[in-house]
Structure formats: C-alpha cells, structure tokens
Amino acid sequence: WLGLFHRRKNQYGRFMMRLKLPNGVTTSAQTRYLASVIRKYGEEGCADITTRQNWQIRGVVLPDVPEILKGLAEVGLTSLQSGMDNVRNAVGNPLAGIDPEEIVDTRPYTNLLTQFITGNSRGNPAVSNLPRKWNPCVVGSHDLYEHPHINDLAYMPATKDGRFGFNLLVGGFFSAKRCDEAIPLDAWVPADDGVPVCKAFLEAFRDLGFRGNRQKCRMMWLIDELGVEGFRAEV
C-alpha cells in the first residue's frame, strides 16, 4: 500500500515504486528528482510512463525507500495507495489547460480526488481496503482521451439547468475473464460534489462489494448483483 512492488523474476531484491500523479502532471523539479533516484541504480534503474498517466520507477532497493519517500514528499509527490485494492491514479485530459477543444480543465478535479483518496498524502484508511482496485477518470473533451468506458467511475462534463456538472458512467473494466463498458448511472452531480460522490461510491463498494473470487470483485459485479437502480440507491 506504500506503492512498492517486489520484482522477483530476474530482479530479485529490486522493487518497482508506483506514484500517485493526478492527471499525469509532473513538474521539472519532480521529474529531475525521479530521474536522480533511478540514475543511481545504473542499468537496473528505469522508469515507466503508464497508461494511467503515471510514473513507475524501477530498480529500487529496500534500504533506500525511506530516503526516497522523504524526497518524494519534498517535491510534492506520494506513492501511497497506488497498488493493491486501492483507488488507482485519477486520469484526466492529457492536454488539460491547452486543449483548444477542451470542455473543462480536468486538473483541479483530479487533484481534489487524489487529495481525498490519499488523505492529502498522509493516507486515507477509510478507502484503502476495497474489494478490488478501482479506477476513476474525469473527462475533459469529446475526444475521450481518458477512456471513460473502462473506468469504474467516469465524470462526463454536462450542464443541467444552466449549471455545470457531470453525468456519471460506472463499472467499466477489463480483465482476462471479463470486459465490460461503463454504463450510465442516470445521475447528474454539480461540479462541486465531485469528491463527495466519489466518497459515496467508494463506501458502497467497500461495504457491499464481493470479497471472494478475485475475478469477481470489481465494482461491475456489485452493480450486476444490485441492479442499476439498487446500486444508485445505495450510492
């Protein structure tokens, strides 16, 4: 849950560290720090930029972790709750703020979601023991760069009665056993309610989600069990 993953195969004793990087935004200072971490490991060190707009640094050895975590905090980064049965990186428009076709700048929303999910980088135990991993995204344009249909919760920009907010798509995921597109919840929320609605979804999933067969623990299985109406009522 600290975002450390042991690399046994061909890299025994080495770890991968996954960050929380809302909307994939990283500063030059943060990037330089991450580069300095992997540089010391020579050929054992490298970095991934992931499909969830995130960084993973590889080659880490366990005795270095406390110092790395301290360095991450100093540049405003964290690796908390980036693995296991936690909320994964909040994805937004990769062209946020500069996209000429942008409907909304997704960065403020992905930042707020991440602050809530990680307890402002101090940890949030209330949402850190889910039945399975859980993927959120905030959509910023009609291009759907964020792939809302494969996220557990997708915020789709929409106005209602002249007020800006989001329609909600829920339950999307793909795995070796099953692939499902997210479905409309038939619910609209004001933009200011982005974090409270995320909390409501996570509490419903945490308390009611199946915790048996790992192949049947994603949120869509709970939606199947309750039905869309029942699930919306719980949220």
Buried (B, 14 or more C-beta within 10 A) or exposed (E): BBBBBEBEEEEEEBBBBBBBBBBBBBEEEBEEBBEEBBEEBEEBBEBEEBEBBBBBBBBBEEEBBEEBBEBBEEBEBBBBBBBBBBBBBBBBBBBBEEBEEBBBBBBBBBBBBBBBBBBEBEBBEEBBEBBBBBBBBBBBBEEBBBBBBBBBBBBBBBEEEEEEBBBBBBBBBEEEEEEBEBBEBEEBBEBEBBBEBBBBBBBBBBEBBBEEEEEBBBBBBBBBEBEBEEBBEBB
